Amino acid sequence: MEVRVLGLMSLVIICVFFETGEAQSKSVLINCGTNSSVNVDGRRWVGDLVPDSNLTLSSPGIPASTGSSTFGPLYRTARFFTDGLNYTFEGIRGNYFVRLHFCPFSSETYNVNESSFSIVANGLKLVSEFNVPGEISHKNSYLQSSGSNSSSFFFIKEYILPINMDVLVIEFVPTNGSFGFINAIEIVPVVNKLFSDPVSKVGGNGASLNLTGRGIQTMYRLNVGGPEIKSNQDSDLWRTWEVDSSYMITADAGSEIENSSSITYASRNDSSVAPFLVYETARIMSNTEVLEKRFNMSWKFEVDPDFDYLIRLHFCELIYDSANQRMFRIYINNRTAADNFDVFVRAGGKNRAYHHDYIDAVSSKTCTLWIQLGPDTAASATGTDALLNGLEIFKLSRNANLAYVESYDSAGKSVHNSKNRILWVGIGAGGASVVIPAVLIAFVYYFCRSQRNKMADTKSNSPGWRPLHLSILNSIANGRGSAGSQNPYGSMAPTRVGKRFTLAEIRAATDNFDENLVIGVGGFGKVYKGEIENGTLAAIKRANPQSEQGLAEFETEIEMLSKLRHRHLVSMIGFCEEQNEMILVYEYMSNGTLRSHLFGNDLPTLSWKQRLEACIGAARGLHYLHTGAERGIIHRDVKTTNILLDENFIAKMSDFGLSKNGPALDHTHVSTAVKGSFGYLDPEYFRRQHLTEKSDVYSFGVVLFEVVCARAVINPSLPKDQINLAEWAMRWQRQRSLETIIDPQLNGNYCPDSMKKLGEIAEKCLADEGKNRPTMGEVLWHLEYVLQLHQAWLSTNSGENSSSFSTGQALGGLEDGEAEKRQEPPSSDEEIDLDRKR
């Protein structure tokens, strides 16, 4: 009898397990707004009006359809609703992927562009004031702005939900006076565990976070280095994996590799984590032939502020078959998540699929998430490289909420977000004394923004731009310290930004923009050599009205030059703003760029003394930028083509289009998108987007090596180990053999000690971490000492009495107390109306 009872109990247990497993393995696929079913990718989607004991609709809503063949079979029907609508699914328990499909199509009754609604699943708010066309337009705009040609007319919201009540209720609630719609609902069980508790926090010093009971939203899922993986290629969970190149800051920073031979999972429990297709391709940093090996592969993502995010990175070593061949660092939002990361060791061998999870909290003031991988130069790995196969970003719920309000205009650009709503809630909670000023401020803000939008529309509809930001010029010209009035011919007395030229004067100066007078071309437009009043030569920069880069750079240059005057900074003579033209007039530098006198031209080569004097002049200009203003100014594009030489070969810094104000007193850096020129770009700035004065110091170190070697900083035609000048020169400098690679044109006409000292300065400038680099003031002091050494050597070699050599002579004309080795602020004769704290 006991045997029978035990056998019966075993049978019951087996039956229960089988039924539970069967329920868990069954997907629910709903085609909304119809009583018919469709087959898509081998799966049958059942109409939501088909009788089904497991699905209940709280109200019929309004079924709608379109006959357009543009839409796939799943997106030709939808259910609209103007009141609350609930989809209730019975017999569902466990963890599930829930995907909500939206595809707006035209309707005679409803304008889908005006839809707005919220969605709640078992008490977890998924979206709020959700506008589908705006979301689609925004994503398409974002991808296209990054160079992608892809676009989509539908949108899928994906969630991973823990369902503990044997029922899933999805509530659709329209915003007051609006409506909503849904095209399809997909519910796919997660049989194996996708996430393991706890997950360590980035920079948390061992802190971790549990995921149990939290709702999860998929934000991004990328197949790194490979093609898109469609849902039917990930047949267990039907996930879609995008290509990663649309999210990379510089896609050329890494190249794609593949190897589909005998890949296995590092853990047998990982078979559902990602399909093998993800691990068969990867992106590695083979482009270190062109970029410095200290640079990173970087991906940038838009995310919702004030949430925790789980970042899952997928790895599979496809090349090396032993440890310590490829070790790298992982950065998440500019913080080190891992160093000495060796995929071979962590996965347990080659062709072993492995993943690692990190959690990072995004603040209420941040809406971007950066993922960066780069070589760990401190490690002892044979190869300086990094590798990544796949990447996923998940948003974690807070207080039963995953929603974030974001509104977009017709172009997909953000109009306002949750922070604005929070502001209004705060205003409503305050007293009248707070409300009235706040309302006035808000009114002014929205009025100004509406005016700006109108002006932007005017700009986009006109054949050329309307240079709105020339109001900066007007405000400067008419503001403090302005003198003189406009005469009948359109000119005015000099102001802080100089003379206002008429377009006729500019045309006369350039022979109607004669192409033979072009002396420079850039993203902004062209620079002409011109002759202005009294026969004075000038460099005339004419902006290209089609260049968005030029528009921004001109605005920055105007702002900077309006408050800077120094003998080692190129000064602005004036400007012109007629007939939608934007033209700036600068002093003419007759000897052109420093680079043109080093290589690539038939110009006479510079002596070692001239090269040192040019470096000292540029260093003085940079030192003034860094220390002369209250917050300092970071040039951000230091290179030999931006160091100009006048008729006396005095060097001056030019081109302030990328310049930024330095950090405030209570900050150590400026967080900003990476801009600059490859070969000169500070790798720490590239990795972390933290800009400091030390980024200019790094670039100046490259300039010093360029002056010594007289060759391009990046030359792909050279052997691999010589392509990058900074790396090549640093290898010789560390061996104390820099003289091996110096410019042969110098032909021994230099002081060996001065060459040795300059190499040491450049080496310090190129330190990996900014904190280990000298300031520009320190660089300047040492360069002046290098010049002293060389001049003493010249005096000795010319037969002069070296004992009579004086430091004053060695400084080579640091007249008027300008020897800035004392690191004092610039004297008043070097500075005109510089903004200072009063």
SVG drawing of the C-alpha trace seen along z (x, -y; Angstrom):
<svg xmlns="http://www.w3.org/2000/svg" viewBox="-16 -109 103 111">
<polyline fill="none" stroke="black" stroke-width="0.4" points="0.0,0.0 2.8,-2.4 4.5,-1.6 1.3,-2.5 0.9,-5.8 4.5,-6.7 4.1,-5.8 0.9,-7.9 2.5,-10.9 5.5,-10.6 3.1,-10.5 1.2,-13.6 4.5,-15.5 5.7,-14.5 2.3,-15.6 2.4,-18.9 6.0,-19.5 5.1,-18.7 2.1,-21.0 4.1,-23.8 6.9,-23.3 4.5,-23.3 2.9,-26.5 6.3,-28.1 7.4,-27.1 4.3,-28.5 4.4,-31.9 1.4,-34.2 1.2,-36.1 -1.7,-38.5 -2.6,-40.4 -4.6,-43.3 -7.7,-44.8 -8.9,-41.8 -10.6,-38.4 -8.2,-36.8 -4.7,-35.3 -1.5,-35.8 1.8,-33.8 4.9,-35.8 8.4,-34.2 6.9,-30.8 4.9,-31.9 1.1,-32.2 -0.3,-35.5 -3.9,-35.1 -6.4,-37.9 -7.5,-39.5 -11.2,-39.0 -10.7,-35.3 -12.4,-33.5 -9.7,-32.4 -10.3,-31.4 -6.9,-32.8 -7.4,-36.3 -10.0,-38.9 -10.5,-42.5 -12.1,-44.9 -13.7,-46.8 -13.9,-46.5 -12.1,-49.7 -12.0,-50.6 -10.5,-48.1 -8.8,-49.6 -6.9,-48.4 -5.1,-49.6 -4.9,-48.0 -1.4,-49.5 1.1,-46.9 3.8,-49.1 3.1,-47.6 3.9,-44.0 1.0,-41.6 1.4,-42.1 1.1,-45.9 -2.0,-46.2 -4.4,-46.1 -4.5,-47.9 -6.8,-48.5 -7.5,-52.2 -8.9,-53.3 -10.2,-56.6 -10.9,-55.1 -9.0,-52.6 -8.4,-49.3 -7.1,-46.2 -5.7,-43.0 -5.9,-40.2 -3.9,-37.0 -4.6,-34.1 -2.3,-31.2 0.9,-33.1 3.5,-32.9 7.3,-33.3 9.6,-35.5 8.5,-36.7 9.6,-38.9 6.7,-41.2 7.0,-43.1 4.5,-45.7 4.4,-46.4 3.4,-49.8 3.1,-50.9 1.2,-54.2 -0.8,-54.2 -3.3,-56.9 -6.8,-56.7 -9.9,-58.6 -10.9,-59.0 -7.6,-59.6 -4.4,-61.5 -1.8,-59.2 0.6,-62.0 -1.6,-63.3 -1.8,-60.0 -0.7,-60.0 -1.2,-57.2 0.3,-55.3 0.8,-51.6 0.8,-49.7 1.6,-45.9 0.6,-44.3 1.0,-47.6 4.4,-48.5 4.2,-51.7 5.9,-51.0 5.4,-54.3 3.7,-57.6 2.3,-60.1 3.8,-57.9 3.7,-59.2 4.6,-56.5 5.3,-58.7 7.6,-60.9 9.6,-58.0 10.0,-56.6 11.0,-59.9 13.5,-60.5 15.2,-57.2 15.4,-57.6 16.8,-61.1 19.4,-59.8 20.6,-57.0 20.8,-59.1 22.7,-61.8 25.4,-59.2 25.7,-58.3 23.4,-55.3 21.1,-54.9 18.6,-52.8 15.2,-53.9 12.0,-52.2 8.3,-52.8 7.4,-50.7 8.5,-50.6 8.8,-47.7 9.0,-48.2 10.5,-45.2 10.3,-44.4 11.3,-41.5 8.7,-41.1 8.5,-38.8 4.9,-37.6 3.9,-36.1 0.1,-36.0 -0.8,-33.6 -2.2,-36.5 -0.8,-39.4 -2.9,-42.6 -1.7,-45.2 -3.6,-48.4 -3.7,-51.1 -4.8,-54.5 -5.1,-57.4 -4.0,-60.9 -6.9,-63.2 -8.5,-64.2 -6.2,-61.9 -6.2,-58.3 -3.9,-55.4 -3.4,-52.3 -1.6,-48.9 -0.8,-46.7 0.5,-43.5 1.4,-41.9 4.1,-39.3 4.7,-37.3 7.6,-34.9 8.6,-32.8 12.2,-32.9 12.8,-29.3 16.4,-29.6 17.6,-32.3 18.9,-35.3 20.3,-37.3 22.2,-36.2 22.1,-38.1 23.8,-40.1 25.4,-42.4 28.3,-44.6 28.1,-48.3 30.6,-50.3 33.0,-52.1 31.1,-50.7 34.1,-49.3 32.5,-45.9 28.9,-47.2 26.2,-45.2 22.5,-45.3 19.8,-42.6 17.5,-42.3 14.9,-40.1 11.4,-41.4 12.5,-44.4 10.9,-45.2 13.4,-45.5 13.2,-47.4 15.5,-46.6 17.1,-49.8 19.7,-48.5 20.8,-45.1 23.8,-45.1 25.7,-42.5 29.1,-44.2 31.2,-43.8 28.5,-41.8 25.3,-42.1 21.8,-42.5 20.5,-39.4 16.7,-39.1 14.3,-37.7 13.8,-34.4 17.6,-33.9 17.3,-34.0 14.7,-31.3 14.6,-30.7 13.7,-34.2 13.0,-35.9 15.3,-38.9 16.6,-41.3 20.2,-42.4 21.1,-45.7 24.4,-46.5 26.7,-48.6 28.3,-51.0 25.4,-53.5 26.3,-54.1 30.1,-54.3 31.8,-57.6 34.3,-56.6 33.5,-53.4 37.0,-53.2 38.4,-52.9 37.9,-49.1 37.6,-46.6 35.3,-43.6 36.4,-39.9 34.6,-36.6 35.2,-33.0 32.3,-30.6 34.3,-27.4 33.2,-25.3 32.1,-28.0 30.8,-26.7 29.3,-28.5 31.6,-29.0 28.8,-27.9 26.1,-25.4 23.5,-27.6 24.3,-30.4 22.6,-28.9 19.8,-31.5 22.0,-34.5 22.8,-35.1 22.8,-33.0 26.1,-31.7 25.7,-34.3 26.6,-37.0 29.9,-35.4 30.9,-34.5 31.7,-38.1 33.5,-40.8 35.1,-44.2 38.8,-44.6 41.2,-47.6 43.2,-46.6 43.1,-50.2 45.7,-51.1 47.8,-51.2 46.2,-54.6 45.0,-55.6 47.2,-55.6 47.1,-52.4 45.9,-54.3 42.7,-55.2 39.4,-53.3 36.5,-51.9 33.6,-54.0 29.8,-53.7 27.4,-56.4 23.7,-55.8 20.8,-58.0 19.1,-56.8 16.5,-58.1 17.9,-60.0 17.6,-59.0 17.5,-55.2 19.8,-52.2 21.1,-50.4 22.4,-46.9 25.1,-46.7 25.8,-43.3 28.9,-42.8 29.4,-39.6 32.9,-38.3 34.5,-35.4 38.2,-35.3 38.3,-34.3 42.1,-34.7 44.4,-34.0 44.8,-30.5 46.6,-31.4 46.3,-33.8 48.0,-37.3 47.7,-38.0 44.9,-40.6 44.2,-42.5 42.2,-45.7 40.1,-48.1 36.4,-48.6 35.0,-52.1 31.3,-52.8 30.3,-56.5 33.9,-57.6 34.6,-55.3 36.8,-52.2 34.5,-49.1 37.4,-46.6 41.1,-46.5 43.4,-43.7 40.4,-42.1 41.5,-38.9 38.7,-37.2 40.7,-34.0 41.2,-33.7 37.7,-34.6 36.0,-32.4 38.3,-29.5 39.8,-29.4 39.5,-30.3 36.0,-30.2 34.3,-30.2 31.2,-32.4 31.2,-34.5 29.3,-37.5 29.8,-40.0 27.2,-42.3 27.7,-45.7 25.2,-48.1 25.6,-51.9 23.3,-54.6 22.6,-57.5 21.9,-60.7 18.9,-63.0 21.1,-65.4 22.5,-62.8 20.8,-61.4 23.8,-59.5 25.6,-56.3 29.1,-55.7 30.7,-52.2 34.4,-52.2 37.0,-49.5 40.7,-50.2 44.1,-48.6 45.4,-48.4 48.8,-50.0 49.8,-49.2 49.3,-45.5 52.0,-43.1 49.9,-41.7 51.7,-40.9 49.0,-42.7 47.6,-46.1 44.1,-45.6 40.5,-45.2 37.6,-43.0 33.8,-43.0 31.2,-40.7 27.9,-42.0 26.3,-44.6 23.0,-45.0 21.7,-47.8 18.7,-47.3 16.8,-49.9 15.8,-48.7 12.6,-49.9 12.5,-52.2 9.5,-52.3 7.4,-50.2 8.2,-52.7 10.0,-52.4 8.3,-55.4 10.0,-58.6 8.1,-61.4 9.7,-62.7 8.1,-64.8 9.3,-65.4 8.6,-67.8 7.9,-66.8 11.6,-66.4 12.1,-64.0 13.9,-66.5 13.2,-66.6 10.9,-69.3 10.7,-68.7 11.0,-65.8 10.1,-64.6 12.4,-67.2 10.1,-69.9 7.1,-68.2 8.9,-67.9 9.5,-71.6 5.9,-72.4 4.9,-70.0 7.4,-71.9 5.9,-75.2 2.4,-73.9 3.5,-72.9 5.1,-76.2 3.5,-79.4 2.3,-82.3 5.6,-84.1 7.3,-81.3 4.6,-80.7 4.4,-84.2 8.2,-84.7 8.4,-81.1 5.5,-81.6 7.1,-84.8 10.4,-83.1 8.8,-80.1 6.9,-82.5 10.0,-84.3 11.8,-81.0 9.1,-79.6 8.8,-82.9 12.5,-83.0 12.5,-79.4 9.6,-79.9 11.3,-82.9 14.5,-80.8 12.5,-78.0 10.9,-80.5 14.3,-81.8 15.6,-78.3 12.7,-77.6 13.6,-80.8 17.2,-79.5 16.2,-76.1 13.8,-77.6 16.2,-80.2 18.8,-79.6 21.6,-80.5 21.8,-80.9 20.8,-83.9 23.8,-84.3 21.8,-84.6 24.8,-84.5 26.3,-87.6 24.2,-89.2 27.2,-88.4 29.2,-90.7 26.6,-93.4 26.3,-93.1 30.1,-93.2 30.4,-96.1 27.7,-98.1 28.4,-97.1 30.9,-98.1 33.8,-100.1 32.2,-100.6 33.2,-103.8 32.3,-105.5 29.2,-105.3 28.3,-103.8 29.0,-106.1 26.9,-106.2 29.2,-103.7 28.5,-100.9 31.8,-101.0 32.3,-101.9 35.1,-102.9 37.2,-99.9 35.6,-98.0 36.8,-95.0 36.1,-92.9 37.4,-95.5 35.9,-97.2 32.6,-96.4 33.4,-95.9 30.9,-96.3 30.5,-93.4 31.7,-95.8 34.9,-96.4 35.5,-92.6 34.8,-92.0 37.3,-94.7 39.9,-93.3 39.6,-89.8 39.1,-90.7 35.5,-89.4 36.7,-86.2 39.2,-85.3 40.1,-81.6 43.7,-82.4 43.8,-84.3 42.7,-81.2 45.3,-80.5 43.3,-78.0 40.3,-75.7 38.5,-74.1 35.2,-72.8 34.1,-76.4 34.8,-77.5 37.7,-79.3 40.4,-81.8 41.5,-84.5 44.5,-86.7 43.2,-90.3 44.3,-93.9 42.2,-96.2 42.5,-100.0 45.9,-101.6 47.3,-98.5 47.2,-96.4 47.3,-92.7 44.7,-90.5 43.4,-86.9 39.7,-86.9 37.7,-83.9 34.4,-83.4 32.0,-80.9 30.3,-78.3 26.5,-78.7 26.0,-75.0 28.5,-74.1 26.9,-73.4 30.4,-72.9 31.4,-76.3 28.4,-77.9 29.3,-76.6 33.0,-77.2 32.5,-80.8 30.3,-81.5 33.0,-80.1 35.8,-82.0 33.9,-85.3 33.3,-84.7 36.9,-83.9 38.5,-86.6 36.2,-89.2 37.9,-88.9 41.5,-87.8 44.5,-89.9 48.1,-88.7 51.1,-89.0 51.2,-85.2 47.5,-84.9 46.3,-85.8 44.1,-88.8 40.9,-89.7 40.7,-93.0 37.0,-93.0 34.0,-91.3 31.2,-91.6 27.6,-90.5 25.7,-91.5 23.5,-89.6 23.6,-86.4 27.4,-86.4 29.5,-85.7 33.1,-86.9 35.9,-87.5 39.0,-89.5 42.3,-88.6 45.9,-89.9 47.8,-88.3 50.6,-85.9 52.9,-86.1 55.0,-83.0 52.0,-80.7 51.8,-77.6 54.6,-76.1 54.0,-72.8 54.6,-74.3 58.2,-75.1 58.8,-71.6 57.8,-69.3 55.6,-69.0 56.7,-72.2 59.7,-73.7 60.0,-76.4 63.4,-76.9 63.8,-74.7 63.8,-76.3 66.9,-76.3 66.9,-74.7 66.8,-78.1 63.8,-79.2 62.0,-76.0 62.6,-76.5 61.4,-80.2 58.3,-79.1 57.6,-76.5 58.2,-79.1 55.8,-81.6 53.1,-79.0 53.6,-77.9 53.3,-81.5 50.0,-81.8 48.7,-78.6 49.9,-79.6 48.0,-82.9 44.8,-81.0 45.1,-78.7 45.8,-81.3 44.7,-84.7 40.9,-84.4 39.0,-83.6 38.3,-80.0 41.0,-79.7 40.4,-78.6 41.3,-75.3 42.2,-75.5 41.3,-71.9 43.0,-71.8 46.7,-72.4 48.7,-71.4 51.3,-72.7 48.8,-74.0 47.2,-76.2 50.6,-77.8 51.1,-80.6 54.3,-82.6 54.4,-86.3 57.0,-88.1 59.5,-87.9 58.8,-84.2 57.0,-85.1 54.6,-82.2 51.0,-82.8 48.2,-80.4 45.2,-80.5 41.8,-78.9 39.8,-79.0 36.7,-77.4 36.9,-74.3 38.0,-76.2 36.1,-75.8 36.1,-77.7 37.9,-75.8 36.3,-74.2 34.8,-76.2 36.7,-76.6 34.9,-73.7 35.4,-71.3 38.4,-69.5 37.4,-69.1 34.8,-70.0 32.6,-67.1 32.2,-67.5 32.1,-65.5 35.5,-64.7 36.8,-67.0 40.2,-67.6 42.6,-66.1 43.8,-62.5 47.4,-62.2 47.3,-65.1 44.2,-64.1 44.7,-63.4 43.9,-59.7 42.6,-60.4 40.2,-63.0 39.2,-60.5 38.5,-57.8 36.6,-59.8 35.3,-63.0 37.0,-64.9 38.6,-68.0 41.3,-69.9 44.2,-72.2 46.4,-69.1 44.7,-68.0 46.4,-70.9 49.6,-70.0 49.4,-66.5 48.8,-67.9 51.7,-70.3 53.9,-67.4 53.1,-65.9 53.9,-69.3 57.4,-69.1 58.1,-65.7 56.8,-67.0 59.2,-69.9 62.1,-67.5 61.2,-64.9 59.6,-67.1 57.1,-64.5 53.3,-64.0 51.8,-62.9 49.9,-60.1 51.4,-58.6 49.7,-55.3 52.2,-54.7 55.0,-54.1 55.8,-50.7 53.3,-49.8 55.5,-50.8 56.2,-54.2 52.6,-55.3 51.9,-57.2 54.6,-59.8 53.8,-60.1 54.2,-56.4 57.2,-56.1 59.1,-59.0 58.2,-57.9 59.8,-54.6 63.1,-56.2 62.8,-58.8 62.4,-56.2 65.6,-54.6 67.2,-58.1 68.0,-57.8 65.8,-60.6 68.6,-61.9 68.3,-58.7 65.0,-60.0 65.5,-63.8 65.0,-65.8 68.1,-65.3 67.8,-68.9 69.1,-70.0 72.4,-68.4 74.0,-68.5 73.4,-72.2 71.9,-71.9 73.0,-71.6 72.8,-67.9 71.9,-68.9 69.1,-71.1 67.7,-68.2 68.0,-65.9 66.1,-68.3 63.4,-69.0 62.8,-65.2 62.4,-65.0 59.8,-67.8 57.8,-66.1 57.9,-62.8 56.4,-64.4 53.7,-66.1 52.7,-62.7 52.2,-61.1 49.1,-58.8 47.3,-60.6 46.8,-64.3 47.8,-64.6 51.3,-63.5 51.8,-66.1 53.3,-69.5 51.4,-72.8 51.9,-75.0 53.8,-77.4 56.2,-74.7 56.6,-73.6 57.3,-77.2 60.0,-77.6 61.8,-74.5 61.6,-75.5 63.2,-78.8 66.0,-76.9 66.4,-74.7 66.8,-77.8 69.4,-79.1 71.4,-75.8 71.3,-76.1 72.3,-79.8 75.2,-79.1 76.3,-76.3 76.1,-78.6 78.2,-81.2 80.8,-78.6 80.9,-77.1 81.2,-80.6 84.3,-81.3 82.7,-83.8 83.7,-83.9 81.1,-81.7 81.8,-83.3 80.2,-86.5 77.0,-84.7 74.1,-86.0 70.7,-84.5 69.1,-87.7 70.8,-87.0 69.8,-83.4 66.2,-84.2 66.3,-85.5 64.2,-88.6 61.8,-88.0 61.3,-91.7 59.1,-93.8 59.2,-91.5 57.5,-88.8 59.5,-85.9 56.5,-84.0 58.6,-81.4 57.6,-83.4 54.0,-82.3 52.6,-85.7 49.4,-86.9 49.9,-88.6 50.8,-92.2 48.4,-94.9 50.1,-95.7 49.3,-92.1 45.7,-92.1 42.8,-94.2 39.5,-94.1 39.8,-90.5 36.7,-89.4 37.7,-89.0 35.9,-88.4 35.1,-91.8"/>
</svg>
